[in-house]
Amino acid sequence: MRQVRQGVIEVATSRCLLEQQAQRLRDQVPWSEQQAVRALTAGREDLARIALQRKQAAQTQLTELELRVNEAAAEEEKLSQAEQKLRTSVEEFRVRRVSLGARYAAAQAQTQLMESLTGVSRDFVQLGAAIGRAEERIQRMQARAGAIDALMASGSLMVPAAALDPVECELRKLSASRELEQELAQLQLQDGGQACHAPL
């Protein structure tokens, strides 16, 4: 933009200088005519001839300068149009840049949000796995406690005597002896009944 604008200024300056020179030549043509008339009036044909030669040279230079002025004006117009198009393109680029910047910021925010959500999801997965492991340990402990309870109830697993109270130990011994005596008595009764019913 600066380069094109500088070019427009330089071409416009050249055009103005050419127009000033052309104006001086335009002023010189009638002045040379007046000099030729005055020279003839004074009887100096040689001076009149020189004045007319100057007039012709000025007219030739004026024609060439007017051509150059027109060319400079056309170049100035072309550069002005180029500057206008460039300015429009630059404005369009600025608008597009702002739009792209806004879209980039939105995409960046969305990416950060998705990354945050992914992190939260990962935390939830880890938390779920930890809860699953805890539930599995609880179930295993409950199953173990149930198995121990069942073994103790069936008599397969005895609690060490040292772990019990001495009174509890004596009571258990008495209970075991009583159960043993009852079971023995039942066996004896069964044997006695079978002996009575045995064939002679």
C-alpha positions as CSV (number, residue, x, y, z in Angstrom):
1,M,0.0,0.0,0.0
2,R,2.8,2.4,0.9
3,Q,4.7,1.6,-2.2
4,V,1.7,2.1,-4.5
5,R,0.7,5.3,-2.7
6,Q,4.3,6.6,-3.1
7,G,4.2,5.8,-6.8
8,V,0.9,7.7,-7.2
9,I,2.5,10.7,-5.5
10,E,5.6,10.6,-7.7
11,V,3.5,10.3,-10.9
12,A,1.3,13.1,-9.8
13,T,4.3,15.3,-9.0
14,S,5.8,14.6,-12.5
15,R,2.5,15.4,-14.1
16,C,2.3,18.7,-12.3
17,L,5.8,19.6,-13.4
18,L,5.0,18.8,-17.0
19,E,1.9,20.9,-16.8
20,Q,3.9,23.8,-15.5
21,Q,6.4,23.5,-18.4
22,A,3.5,23.2,-20.9
23,Q,1.9,26.3,-19.4
24,R,5.2,28.2,-19.8
25,L,5.4,27.1,-23.5
26,R,1.8,28.2,-24.0
27,D,2.6,31.6,-22.7
28,Q,5.8,31.7,-24.9
29,V,3.9,31.2,-28.2
30,P,1.9,34.5,-28.2
31,W,5.0,36.3,-26.7
32,S,7.1,35.0,-29.6
33,E,4.4,36.2,-32.1
34,Q,4.4,39.6,-30.5
35,Q,8.2,39.8,-30.8
36,A,8.0,38.8,-34.5
37,V,5.5,41.6,-35.1
38,R,7.5,44.2,-33.3
39,A,10.7,43.1,-35.1
40,L,9.0,43.5,-38.5
41,T,7.6,46.8,-37.5
42,A,11.1,47.9,-36.7
43,G,12.4,46.5,-40.0
44,R,14.3,43.7,-38.4
45,E,13.3,40.7,-40.4
46,D,16.1,38.6,-38.9
47,L,14.8,39.1,-35.4
48,A,11.3,38.4,-36.6
49,R,12.6,35.1,-38.1
50,I,14.3,34.2,-34.8
51,A,11.1,34.9,-32.9
52,L,9.0,32.8,-35.2
53,Q,11.5,30.0,-34.9
54,R,11.1,30.1,-31.1
55,K,7.4,30.0,-31.5
56,Q,7.6,26.9,-33.7
57,A,10.0,25.2,-31.2
58,A,7.7,26.1,-28.3
59,Q,4.7,24.7,-30.2
60,T,6.6,21.4,-31.0
61,Q,7.7,21.1,-27.3
62,L,4.2,21.9,-26.2
63,T,2.7,19.1,-28.3
64,E,5.2,16.7,-26.9
65,L,4.7,17.9,-23.3
66,E,0.9,17.6,-23.7
67,L,1.4,14.0,-24.8
68,R,3.6,13.4,-21.7
69,V,1.1,15.1,-19.5
70,N,-1.7,12.8,-20.8
71,E,0.5,9.7,-20.3
72,A,1.3,10.8,-16.8
73,A,-2.4,11.4,-16.1
74,A,-3.3,8.0,-17.4
75,E,-0.5,6.4,-15.3
76,E,-1.7,8.3,-12.3
77,E,-5.3,7.0,-12.9
78,K,-4.0,3.5,-13.3
79,L,-2.0,3.6,-10.1
80,S,-5.0,5.2,-8.2
81,Q,-7.2,2.3,-9.4
82,A,-4.6,-0.2,-8.4
83,E,-4.3,1.5,-5.0
84,Q,-8.1,1.3,-4.6
85,K,-8.1,-2.4,-5.5
86,L,-5.2,-3.1,-3.2
87,R,-6.9,-1.2,-0.4
88,T,-10.1,-3.3,-0.9
89,S,-8.0,-6.5,-0.9
90,V,-6.2,-5.4,2.2
91,E,-9.5,-4.7,4.0
92,E,-10.9,-8.0,2.9
93,F,-7.7,-9.7,4.2
94,R,-8.1,-7.9,7.5
95,V,-11.7,-9.0,7.9
96,R,-10.7,-12.6,7.0
97,R,-7.8,-12.5,9.4
98,V,-10.2,-11.3,12.2
99,S,-12.7,-14.0,11.3
100,L,-9.9,-16.7,11.2
101,G,-8.6,-15.4,14.5
102,A,-12.1,-15.7,16.1
103,R,-12.6,-19.2,14.6
104,Y,-9.1,-20.3,15.9
105,A,-9.9,-19.0,19.4
106,A,-13.2,-20.9,19.4
107,A,-11.5,-24.1,18.1
108,Q,-8.8,-23.7,20.8
109,A,-11.4,-23.2,23.5
110,Q,-13.4,-26.2,22.3
111,T,-10.2,-28.3,22.2
112,Q,-9.3,-27.3,25.8
113,L,-12.9,-28.1,26.9
114,M,-12.7,-31.6,25.2
115,E,-9.3,-32.2,26.8
116,S,-10.7,-31.3,30.2
117,L,-13.8,-33.5,29.7
118,T,-11.5,-36.3,28.6
119,G,-9.4,-35.9,31.7
120,V,-12.6,-36.0,33.8
121,S,-13.8,-39.1,32.0
122,R,-10.4,-40.7,32.6
123,D,-10.7,-39.8,36.3
124,F,-14.2,-41.3,36.4
125,V,-12.9,-44.5,34.8
126,Q,-10.1,-44.7,37.4
127,L,-12.5,-44.0,40.2
128,G,-14.9,-46.7,38.8
129,A,-12.1,-49.2,38.7
130,A,-11.1,-48.4,42.2
131,I,-14.7,-48.8,43.4
132,G,-14.9,-52.1,41.6
133,R,-11.7,-53.4,43.2
134,A,-13.0,-52.2,46.7
135,E,-16.4,-54.0,46.1
136,E,-14.5,-57.2,45.0
137,R,-12.4,-57.1,48.2
138,I,-15.5,-56.6,50.3
139,Q,-17.2,-59.5,48.6
140,R,-14.1,-61.7,49.1
141,M,-13.9,-60.7,52.8
142,Q,-17.6,-61.5,53.2
143,A,-17.2,-64.8,51.5
144,R,-14.2,-65.6,53.7
145,A,-16.1,-64.7,56.8
146,G,-19.1,-66.8,55.7
147,A,-16.7,-69.8,55.0
148,I,-15.0,-69.4,58.4
149,D,-18.4,-69.2,60.1
150,A,-19.6,-72.3,58.3
151,L,-16.4,-74.2,59.2
152,M,-16.7,-73.2,62.8
153,A,-20.4,-74.3,62.9
154,S,-19.6,-77.7,61.4
155,G,-16.7,-78.2,63.8
156,S,-14.1,-78.4,61.1
157,L,-12.5,-75.3,62.3
158,M,-11.9,-74.9,66.0
159,V,-10.9,-71.7,67.6
160,P,-7.6,-72.1,69.5
161,A,-8.2,-72.7,73.2
162,A,-5.7,-70.0,74.1
163,A,-7.9,-67.5,72.4
164,L,-10.9,-68.4,74.6
165,D,-11.7,-67.4,78.1
166,P,-10.8,-70.3,80.7
167,V,-14.4,-70.4,81.8
168,E,-15.6,-70.8,78.2
169,C,-13.1,-73.6,77.7
170,E,-14.5,-75.5,80.7
171,L,-18.0,-74.9,79.5
172,R,-17.2,-76.2,76.1
173,K,-15.5,-79.3,77.5
174,L,-18.5,-80.0,79.7
175,S,-20.8,-79.5,76.7
176,A,-18.7,-81.8,74.6
177,S,-18.6,-84.5,77.3
178,R,-22.4,-84.2,77.7
179,E,-22.9,-84.5,74.0
180,L,-20.6,-87.5,73.9
181,E,-22.5,-89.2,76.8
182,Q,-25.8,-88.5,75.1
183,E,-24.6,-90.0,71.8
184,L,-23.1,-93.0,73.6
185,A,-26.4,-93.6,75.3
186,Q,-28.3,-93.4,72.1
187,L,-26.0,-96.0,70.5
188,Q,-26.5,-98.3,73.5
189,L,-30.2,-98.0,73.2
190,Q,-30.0,-98.7,69.5
191,D,-27.8,-101.8,70.1
192,G,-30.1,-103.0,72.8
193,G,-33.2,-102.6,70.6
194,Q,-31.6,-104.4,67.8
195,A,-30.5,-107.3,70.2
196,C,-34.1,-107.7,71.3
197,H,-35.4,-108.0,67.8
198,A,-32.7,-110.3,66.6
199,P,-34.0,-113.8,65.4
200,L,-33.3,-116.8,67.6
